[in-house]
């Protein structure tokens, strides 16, 4: 009898071991697969069971959470959604997240280990702390000035603080309200389909993700390359450039939009935006040194994140001489994001040093305790300090007595560069209007802001499109807002 009891005990122990092994298999080895199974609703229920942390601008939340009373309880809300959509992105129970909502999702959703002093406890207890907050570098006054300036026209504005790399404004137009995507159901799916079918592409973040031919704003890069390479030693010396300029190896003549560019100096070429002079200078600098100069400014760089990823700006590395001439004035295959061109202006304003742009100042716990702080770092030297000083002087002349007078601000020193970029088959498309600039209040040592504006309004009269007419006033409004807030 005792022997049978003993065998029964052994069998029960074996069943217990098998049960423990199965539990370990489910809880450890296969937990990830079960968690990722579309039929498992528990992760989604848990994710939306608590309010999401907020994204802050000037210390105030521009996001919130609403109790929907549904199975997925809390939905995302947005204050001034279209204004801040290029910054926040969306947080959708149906379509996931984008931009800061995605980049800082672990903080905002409460799953980041840094939100608790005892993260292992939450892991064992299958719980999570309250969602943390992401404080951005954006200034509300500058963001509003840029948004109002574009007034619904297709285009974008990027503004950075030259010395630190803080992104102070990031606007894309036309925009959209992210709150229409927050929940689930038919209305959300219809809103998603309508936004994606809209030919104006309101969900495209033009400031970070769209690349445009930079046109004459790229002449700042070419001028920096020429000064650093010693191709130009006297910016006021005549360049012996004909008008029009024969593109090397071709019978094509490159014209200027204005007059007075024949034999102009590089200083005059920047001030009056002479295509002929800057194209010739680019050819004299040579392909290798032009490529190196463009790279130092951030072109051809992969993996830029702010923390959302940024499209690569391009300057071709293999070109003929005529193609190099066109590329040196921001045409041919040269393309740039508005953020990239703001970085060009910032490098000039910052004495040649290029700082890494970033959008999140710090992340915090729900009670305000800091988790991480934004990383200020250098991307290297885009040009020599002496070159930056000369370019500052040339850009100031553009605003004071050149093609960029609409950017002038009383009581401030402003440097700028206009651009009108051709595009389309046979350059038949409506030109893009560009303006890049920087500004500092009189009596201060360092510029407080660098700005890039691009306007691609297809409904405008072709003759009315220019950097000074369409883009410079927007840049001026953004700079005025930056100077007003110090």
N, C-alpha and C positions, 0 to 999 in steps of 0.2 A: 504493500500500500504506500509506504513511504517512498519507494522507488518511483511510483507513478506520479506522486506529488512533486518529487524532485524534477522529473522530466517535464511536467506541466510548468513548473517554475522556470526551467530553462527556455521552454517555448515562449512563455510570456516575456522573458527578458529579451529573447531574440526579436519578438514583435516590437518591443519598446525601442530596441536599437534601430530596427528598420524604420520605425516612425521618426526617430530623431534624425536619421540619415535623410529621410524624405523632407523633413522640415528644413534641414540645412540646405538641401538641394533647391528647394523652393525659395527660401529666404536669402540665400547667398548666391549660388551659381546661376539661378534662373530668374532672380528678382528683376534684373534689368530688362530681360525679354518680356516678362509679365507687365512691367511698368510701361513698356513701349507698345504693347499690344493695343491696337485701336479700340478693341472691345472693352478695355479696362478704363472706366470713367473716373476711377478714384483719384488719379493724379490731377486731372482737370478740376474735379470738385474741390480738392484740397487747395489747388493753386488760387482759385477764386473764392475761397471761403472767408478770406480776410481782405480788408481794404489794401490796395496797392500803395506803396510809398509814392512820394511826389517828386516831380521835377520842378526846380525852383529857378526863378529869374529875379534878380535883385532881392533875394531872400524870401520871395513870396511864391507860393505854389501856382503854377499855371496848369496843373492837372488835379484830378480828384477821383473819388470812387463813389459809385451810387449803388445802393442796395436794390437789386432788381426783384428780389423775392423769388427768383428762379433757382433751379438746381445749381447753376453756376452763378453764385450769389452776387458778387460785386463786379460791376462793369466800370470801365474807365470813362472819366469825363474830362473835358478840356475847357479851360477859360481862354477866350480869344484863340480858338483852335486854328483857323487859317493863318493867323499872325505867327504862331510859333510852330506850326506843323513841320517846317524844315529842320527845326531843332529837336522837338520831341519825337517826331514820327508818330506811329499809332501803336496802340496795344489792343488787339482784337481777340475775343474768345473764339473767333472763327478763322482768322488769317494770321495770327501770331503777332509779331512785333517788328518795329523798324527803328532805325536811328538811335537816339539815346534810350528810348524804351527797350531796344534790343541790346545795345552795348552795356547798359547798366541793369539788365533784367534781374540778375541775381540779387543785387542790392534792393531793387524796387519790390521784388516778389518775396523777399525775406529769406532767400536760400543761401545767401553769401555767408561763409563761416565767420567773416569779420564782424557780423552783426551781433554776435554773442560771445561772452567770455568762456562759455562752456558749450561749444558747438556739438560735441559728442553727445551731450545730454539730449539735445533736440533730435539728434539722429536716432538714439535709442528709443526715445519717447514718441517717435514718429510725428513730431510737431515742428514748428518753426517760429522764430521770433517775428515781431511786427515788421513790415516792409520798411526799409530805410529810404532816405531821400538823396537825390542827385542835384547838387547846386551847380548851375551852369555859370559860365563866364559872360553870358549875354547881358547887355544893358537894355532895359525896356524902352527907354527914350530913343536909342539908336535903332532898335529893331522897328519901332513904330515909324520913325522917319524914313527908313528904307522902304517899308511896306507901303506907306502912303505915297512915296515918291514914284514907285512903279505903277501904282494905281491900277492894278489889274493887267497891265501890259506884260507880255512875255519877257522874262528877263530874270536877273538875279543880282544880289548885292552880298558881298562878303567884306567884313571889316575886322581888322585885327589890331592888337596893341603891339607895336613893333618890338619893344624891349622884352616882352614876355611871351608872345605868341598867343595870348588869350584871344579867342574869337568873340568879338563884341557885338556883332550882328551877323545874321545868316538868314537871308530872305530869298525865297523863290516864288515867282509869280507866273501864271495864276496859281493859287493855292487851293486847299480844301479843308474841310472840317473833319479831323480824325475821329470825332465822337460818333459819326454815322457808321463806323466800322467796329465799334466797341463790343457789341453783344453778339447774339446769334439770331437765326431766323431769316425769313424771306426778305425783309427790308434791308438787312445787312448785306445779303448776297446781291440784291438789286443795286445797292449803293456801290458795291465793289465793281460790279460789271459796268455801271455807268461811268465811274471814275476811270477805269482802264480803257473804256471805249472813247473817252473824250479826246478829240484831236489836239486840244491844248495841253494834254498830259499834265494835269494838276498835281498828280502824285510824284512826278519827277522832281527830284531835288536838283534844280539847275545849278545851285551854288557849289555843290560837291560832286555831282554825278554827270553833268553835261559838259562836254568840251566844245569850245568854239575856236575858230581862227582869231587870234588876238589882235590882228591888224597892227596898226602903228604903235600900240602900247608895248609891243615886243621890241620896239626900237631902243627902249631903255636897256634891255639885255644886250643888244648889239653894241650900243654905245659903251657899256661896261666892259664887254669883251675887247673892244678896240683900245680902250684906255689901259686895261690891264696887260694887253699883249704888246703895247707900245706902238701899235699901228697908227694911232692918233696921239700926238704929244702936245699939240696945241689945238684946243677945241675951237678957237677963233680963226684958224688958218683956212684959206680956201682949199677945197678938195679936188679942184680940176674935174668936176663932174658935169657932163653935158646934160641938157634937158631937151628931149627925153633921153633916157639912158639905154643903150643897146644891151640887152641881156647877153652875157658871154656865150659865144658859140651858137648864137641864133640871130635871126633877122628881126626878132621881136623888140619893139621899143617900149620901155617902161615909162609912163608919164607921171606927172604930179597933178594933184587936185587943184593946187594953187599956182601962183607965179612967184618968181624971185628965187627959184631953187638952183638955177644954173651956177656952177662953181661956188655953191654955198658952203660955209663952214659946217662942222658937225653941230656946233652950238645953234646955228640958225636952222639946221635940219631938224633938230629936236624941237625947237621953238615953233617952227612953222610946218613940221611934219612932212619933210621932203622925202618921198620914196626913193628918188634917184640916188641921193647922197648916201642914205643908210644902206641901200642895196649894194652899192659899190663898196662901202666900208666892210660890209659882211663878207663879200668876196675876198677883200684884201686880208681880213683876219684869217680866213681859211676854214675849211670844214672841221678839222680836228679841234681847233681852239674855240670855234663857235659851239660845237657839241659839248666841250668841256665847260664852257661858260653857262650854257643852258642847264646842264646837269647841276652845277653849283647853285643855281636858283631853284632847283626842284623838278625840272623837266626830266622825263624818262625815268622817274623814280617810282618803283612799285611799292605797294604796301603802306601808303600813308593812311593813318587812322586818326580821327580827331574827337572821340574814339570810333565813330562810324567810318567805314572805308570811303576813300576819295578816289575818283577816277584818275588814271594816269594822264598827265599832260605830255604832249609829244613834240620832240624836235628830231627830225630824221637824222640818222647817223651815216647814211650812204646816199649822196646826191651829186648831181652834176653841178657845174658852176652856175648855170642859169637858175636851177632849182634852189641853190644856196642863196642866190640873190633875193629870190622871192621869199624864202623862209626867213631871211634876216629882217624882213619888214612884216613878219607875222602872217604870211600867206603860204601858198603851196600846201604842205601837209602839217604845218605847225598848228597845234591846237592846245588849248589851255582851259582849265576850269576857272571860274571867277575867284575861287580861293587861291589858286596858284598865282593869279595876277595880283591879288592883294599881297601875297608873299613877296612878289617882285618889288612892289612899292615899299613894303615894310623893310626889306633888306637895304634899300637905299636910305630910308629914314633912320635905320639903326646903325649907320656907319659901316655897312657892308656885311654885318653879321645876320644870318638867317636863323630865326628861332622856329622851333617846332610848334605848329598851331594846335591848340586844344580847346575843347568845348566844355569840359566838366571841371569845375574848380575844386570840388571836393565831394565825397560821398559821406553820409552820416547815418547813424542809427536813428530810430524814431524820436529819441529824446534830444537829438542834436549832437551827440558825441561823435567825433570824427572817426571814420573808418579808413579812408585814404584821401590823399590830396593830389590834385593835378600835378603832373610832372612837367616842370619847366626845364627845357633843355635846348641846346643849340644844334642846328643842322649843319653848322660849319660856316665858313666865310664865303659869301657869294662874290665878293670883290674886295679889292684893297680899300682901306679907309680913305685914302686920298681920292680914289675913283668915286667912292660914295659921296664925298664932299662936292666934287665937281658936278656929279649928276643931280645932287640936291639943288645946286645953283641953276642948272639948266632947267630943271622941272619948275622951279619958282618963276623963271622967265616965261614959261609956257602959260602960267596962270596970270602973271602980271601984265604981259604984253604979247601974248601969243594965241594959240588956238584954244586955250582952256580958260578964258576969262570968266566964264559963268561959274567957275568954282571958287572965285575969290571970296574971302571972308574978312570983313573989317576987323582989325585988332588981332589978326592971326597971320602966320607965315604958312602959305599953302604951296605945295609943289604938286604938279600933275602932268599927265600925258593923255592926250586924246587918241582915239582909234576909230577907224571906220573900216570894218572887215568885210571884204567881198566874199560871196559864197554862191553855190549853185552852179548849174551847167552854164558855162560861158559867163560866170559872174552875174547871172540874170536875177538872182534872188535879192530881196531887200537886204541891204547891208546891215550888219550888226553894229550898233553904236557902243563904243567902249569908253570908259574913263577910269584911270587909276590915279591915286593921289595919296598924299599924307598931309598932316596939318599939326602945327604946334602953336600954342598961344604965345603971343609976344612976351618976351622976358623969361621964357622957360627954355631949358637946355635941350630937351628931347621931344620929338613929336609924340603926341598921345595916341594917334590913330593912323592907320593906313587902310585905304578903301579901294575896292574894285567894283565897278558897275558895268553890266552888259544889258542892253535892251535889244530885243529881237522882235519888235512889234511888226508883224507882217501886214497890218492894216494901215501903217503909216505911209505917207507920201515919200517915195524914194528920195526926192530932193531935200526932204526935211530931216533925214536921218544923218546925224553926226554925233561924235562923242561930246562936243561942246554943247550942242543943242538938246540932245535927248538924255545923255548920261551924266554930264557934269553937274547940273542942278540937283540931281539925286545925291551924288557924292557930297556936294556942299551941305545939303540938309543933314546927312549922316555925320559929317565932320563937325557941324555946328552943335549937334546933339552931344557928340563926344566931348567937345571943349566945354560945353555948359555943365557937364557932370564932373569935369575935372579928370 
